[in-house]
């Protein structure tokens, strides 16, 4: 969205950029680090940190700052009021109950995907059951994952207009997360072409070793992709072609059923 310069509140933008500077890599920041990560002067970053601490969104020991629980007000309000997670949750729960697998719904936010709805984890039924308890790192509501290395991210990137995809690739560094991660822009383009043709994506251990995922686009009635649905499992499960076909059919059917509601 583009707005007039007179309508842009620079102080608010700076405060939000400081909040966004905190992530899993840097949970605690001093003024210098916050300024560098937010692209602000040290004096400006200091004022933002002090203000956010005064308002209760940060805590400090006098030298470093970290997020407080108050920031969860935003995510809690989104999950309570946003239409998409509420519509998808029953379907994700049903799929999980049918299969014992882990399902989620994800949207694209700049260079990352964000989990907006998810099913629970399921214990293996017996020692002979090939589906172990999956505790993949970071797979919780609100988790942000790199789009280029995830099945959902590739489904959502494949849905972008060519010019938008060009801008995305120019702006992003494709970091290597595992030995299998695709980091070459042209190789990623080729993969996205395949995702577009197949209308689904299978990603094998590109985001995390020992984790495979299968995703399909979720479209609205106008045909626009609004989210991605996926299942995450272990190689023992998803390396089997029959299991992959079965789970893909379930995901595709769910996406068709949901199309008239999103």
DRENKEKOL-437599 format. One record per residue (C-alpha): x, y, z; residue number from 0. Coordinates in Angstrom, 2 decimals. Layout:
> xx yy zz k
> X Y Z NUM
...
//
This chain:
> xx yy zz k
> 0.00 0.00 0.00 0
> 1.29 3.45 -0.94 1
> 0.35 6.47 1.16 2
> 1.08 10.18 1.03 3
> 4.26 11.33 2.73 4
> 2.20 13.57 5.04 5
> 0.32 10.51 6.29 6
> 3.45 8.52 7.11 7
> 4.36 8.49 10.83 8
> 8.11 8.10 10.84 9
> 8.41 7.62 14.59 10
> 5.99 4.69 14.52 11
> 7.89 3.09 11.63 12
> 11.15 3.41 13.54 13
> 9.66 1.84 16.66 14
> 8.32 -1.10 14.69 15
> 11.67 -1.58 12.94 16
> 13.34 -1.82 16.36 17
> 10.80 -4.43 17.52 18
> 11.42 -6.42 14.34 19
> 15.15 -6.39 15.06 20
> 14.67 -9.04 17.72 21
> 14.57 -12.60 16.39 22
> 15.77 -16.12 17.16 23
> 19.35 -15.19 16.26 24
> 19.40 -12.10 18.47 25
> 17.09 -12.27 21.47 26
> 18.95 -9.53 23.35 27
> 20.22 -6.33 21.79 28
> 22.16 -3.37 23.06 29
> 21.72 0.09 21.55 30
> 24.47 -0.35 18.97 31
> 23.14 -3.68 17.69 32
> 19.56 -2.44 17.62 33
> 20.62 0.63 15.62 34
> 22.51 -1.51 13.12 35
> 19.74 -4.05 12.64 36
> 16.99 -1.43 12.39 37
> 18.97 0.90 10.14 38
> 18.77 3.81 12.58 39
> 21.23 6.14 14.20 40
> 22.39 5.14 17.66 41
> 20.58 8.11 19.25 42
> 17.33 7.26 17.49 43
> 17.56 3.58 18.39 44
> 18.21 4.48 22.03 45
> 15.06 6.64 22.19 46
> 12.99 3.90 20.58 47
> 14.32 1.26 22.99 48
> 13.63 3.43 26.01 49
> 10.12 4.28 24.81 50
> 9.27 0.66 24.09 51
> 10.59 -0.34 27.50 52
> 8.52 2.41 29.14 53
> 5.42 1.10 27.31 54
> 6.13 -2.46 28.48 55
> 7.04 -4.04 25.14 56
> 10.69 -4.51 26.09 57
> 12.59 -5.38 29.24 58
> 16.12 -4.34 30.08 59
> 18.97 -4.89 32.50 60
> 20.30 -1.42 31.78 61
> 22.61 -2.60 29.03 62
> 20.66 -5.03 26.84 63
> 16.99 -5.15 25.84 64
> 14.68 -8.06 25.07 65
> 11.04 -8.58 24.15 66
> 8.46 -8.82 26.90 67
> 5.30 -10.91 26.89 68
> 3.28 -7.80 26.01 69
> 4.23 -8.13 22.33 70
> 2.05 -11.27 22.26 71
> -0.98 -8.99 22.47 72
> -0.61 -8.41 18.73 73
> -0.39 -12.08 17.75 74
> -3.19 -12.97 20.17 75
> -5.45 -10.31 18.70 76
> -4.66 -11.45 15.16 77
> -5.40 -15.11 15.88 78
> -8.61 -14.20 17.72 79
> -9.94 -11.87 15.03 80
> -8.45 -12.91 11.69 81
> -10.83 -14.86 9.50 82
> -8.36 -17.17 7.76 83
> -6.98 -19.07 10.80 84
> -10.48 -19.63 12.17 85
> -11.71 -21.01 8.85 86
> -8.76 -23.36 8.41 87
> -8.39 -24.76 11.91 88
> -11.19 -27.39 11.72 89
> -9.80 -28.73 8.44 90
> -6.26 -28.98 9.81 91
> -7.54 -30.78 12.89 92
> -9.50 -33.23 10.74 93
> -6.50 -33.99 8.52 94
> -4.30 -34.54 11.55 95
> -6.84 -36.88 13.14 96
> -7.07 -38.87 9.89 97
> -3.36 -39.31 9.38 98
> -1.49 -38.67 12.63 99
> 0.63 -36.13 10.76 100
> 1.36 -32.45 11.36 101
> -0.50 -29.91 9.18 102
> -0.29 -26.13 8.92 103
> -1.51 -23.10 6.99 104
> 1.06 -20.51 6.01 105
> 1.12 -17.04 4.42 106
> 3.95 -15.10 2.78 107
> 5.41 -12.05 4.54 108
> 8.30 -10.56 2.54 109
> 11.20 -13.06 2.60 110
> 9.56 -15.40 5.13 111
> 6.45 -17.48 5.55 112
> 4.39 -17.27 8.73 113
> 2.38 -20.12 10.27 114
> -1.13 -18.80 10.96 115
> -2.85 -22.11 11.83 116
> -1.59 -25.57 12.75 117
> -2.64 -28.96 14.03 118
> -1.06 -30.71 16.99 119
> 1.69 -33.30 17.27 120
> 0.87 -37.00 17.40 121
> 2.80 -39.79 19.13 122
> 3.56 -42.92 17.16 123
> 0.90 -45.55 17.77 124
> 3.43 -48.30 18.38 125
> 7.09 -49.18 18.05 126
> 6.32 -50.56 14.58 127
> 4.65 -47.33 13.43 128
> 7.07 -45.56 11.04 129
> 5.76 -42.12 12.01 130
> 7.85 -40.87 14.93 131
> 6.99 -37.89 17.07 132
> 8.01 -34.95 14.95 133
> 9.45 -32.00 16.82 134
> 10.72 -29.90 13.94 135
> 12.37 -26.68 15.09 136
> 10.22 -23.58 15.20 137
> 6.96 -25.08 13.94 138
> 4.57 -23.14 16.16 139
> 1.89 -20.53 15.56 140
> 3.51 -17.33 14.40 141
> 6.78 -19.05 13.48 142
> 8.63 -17.40 10.61 143
> 10.51 -19.64 8.19 144
> 12.62 -18.82 5.11 145
> 10.42 -18.92 2.03 146
> 13.08 -20.21 -0.36 147
> 13.75 -23.38 1.66 148
> 10.22 -24.47 2.57 149
> 7.47 -26.23 0.64 150
> 4.91 -23.58 1.58 151
> 7.26 -20.74 0.68 152
> 7.83 -22.16 -2.77 153
> 4.11 -22.63 -3.36 154
> 3.53 -18.98 -2.43 155
> 6.50 -17.70 -4.43 156
> 5.34 -19.67 -7.46 157
> 2.03 -17.79 -7.28 158
> 3.68 -14.35 -7.55 159
> 3.48 -12.34 -10.75 160
> 6.76 -12.52 -12.73 161
> 7.73 -8.93 -11.91 162
> 7.02 -9.45 -8.20 163
> 9.09 -12.64 -8.18 164
> 11.95 -10.79 -9.89 165
> 11.89 -8.13 -7.17 166
> 11.75 -10.79 -4.46 167
> 14.76 -12.65 -5.82 168
> 16.76 -9.44 -6.25 169
> 16.10 -8.43 -2.66 170
> 16.76 -11.73 -0.90 171
> 19.89 -13.63 -0.01 172
> 19.18 -17.36 -0.32 173
> 20.94 -18.62 2.77 174
> 22.08 -22.22 3.11 175
> 20.36 -23.96 6.02 176
> 21.26 -27.58 5.29 177
> 23.47 -29.30 2.69 178
> 20.30 -29.70 0.58 179
> 19.17 -26.05 0.54 180
> 18.81 -24.46 -2.89 181
> 20.76 -21.19 -2.84 182
> 21.19 -20.42 -6.55 183
> 18.53 -17.95 -7.80 184
> 18.22 -19.56 -11.23 185
> 17.92 -23.03 -9.69 186
> 15.16 -21.70 -7.44 187
> 13.39 -20.18 -10.46 188
> 13.50 -23.57 -12.17 189
> 12.06 -25.24 -9.08 190
> 9.28 -22.66 -8.89 191
> 8.41 -23.32 -12.54 192
> 8.00 -26.98 -11.62 193
> 5.84 -26.10 -8.61 194
> 3.64 -23.94 -10.84 195
> 3.13 -26.78 -13.31 196
> 2.57 -29.48 -10.68 197
> 0.44 -27.25 -8.43 198
> 2.20 -28.58 -5.35 199
> 5.68 -28.67 -3.81 200
> 7.69 -31.39 -2.14 201
> 10.71 -30.17 -0.13 202
> 13.24 -32.65 1.24 203
> 15.42 -31.58 4.17 204
> 16.10 -28.11 2.76 205
> 15.02 -26.20 5.85 206
> 15.95 -28.76 8.49 207
> 17.71 -32.12 8.34 208
> 15.37 -35.06 8.85 209
> 12.25 -33.10 7.90 210
> 10.25 -33.35 4.67 211
> 7.18 -31.38 3.67 212
> 4.48 -31.36 1.05 213
> 2.42 -28.24 0.25 214
> -0.43 -27.11 -2.01 215
> -1.80 -23.62 -2.73 216
> -5.02 -22.45 -1.12 217
> -6.93 -20.22 -3.55 218
> -9.98 -18.03 -3.19 219
> -12.91 -18.02 -5.60 220
> -11.11 -15.49 -7.81 221
> -8.24 -17.95 -8.24 222
> -5.74 -15.95 -6.19 223
> -3.44 -17.89 -3.86 224
> -4.05 -16.63 -0.32 225
> -2.12 -19.24 1.69 226
> -0.46 -22.64 1.46 227
> -1.49 -25.85 3.20 228
> 1.20 -28.36 4.08 229
> 2.02 -31.56 5.89 230
> 5.38 -32.04 7.62 231
> 6.77 -35.48 8.31 232
> 9.91 -37.60 8.51 233
> 11.83 -39.10 5.58 234
> 10.67 -42.57 6.65 235
> 7.12 -41.49 5.85 236
> 7.35 -39.07 2.93 237
> 10.07 -40.88 0.97 238
> 7.47 -43.54 0.22 239
> 5.73 -42.60 -3.03 240
> 2.41 -44.15 -1.98 241
> 2.31 -42.17 1.27 242
> 3.22 -39.00 -0.58 243
> 0.43 -39.53 -3.13 244
> -2.08 -40.21 -0.35 245
> -1.16 -37.09 1.60 246
> -1.12 -34.96 -1.54 247
> -4.63 -36.12 -2.39 248
> -5.83 -35.19 1.09 249
> -4.23 -31.74 0.89 250
> -5.58 -31.08 -2.61 251
> -9.10 -32.13 -1.65 252
> -8.97 -29.90 1.42 253
> -7.84 -26.93 -0.67 254
> -10.73 -27.47 -3.08 255
> -13.23 -27.71 -0.21 256
> -11.93 -24.51 1.36 257
> -11.84 -22.51 -1.86 258
> -15.39 -21.21 -1.48 259
> -14.79 -20.00 2.06 260
> -11.48 -18.09 1.99 261
//
